[in-house]
Amino acid sequence: MNRDRVYFILMGGCIGAVVLAWTVVRIFSVTAAIVISVVVALVPPIAAIVANAGDEGFRRRR
């Protein structure tokens, strides 16, 4: 699986989790929706690190 695909999967999951938290989970527990949102807020930096990680040797050869 290439890095772009992993990035888009992570970001799509992030968006899906936020939407799910504030449309469905909020009905049962606002606290749980807030916790989900806080945890999901950590995903974009991780996704960026995954997307930018790669073979340093390849970058030097360019």
Sequence and secondary structure as in RCSB ss.txt:
>XXXX:A:sequence
MNRDRVYFILMGGCIGAVVLAWTVVRIFSVTAAIVISVVVALVPPIAAIVANAGDEGFRRRR
>XXXX:A:secstr
  HHHHHHHHHHHHHHHHHHIIIIIHHH HHHHHHHHHHHTTHHHHHHHHHH   HHHHHH 
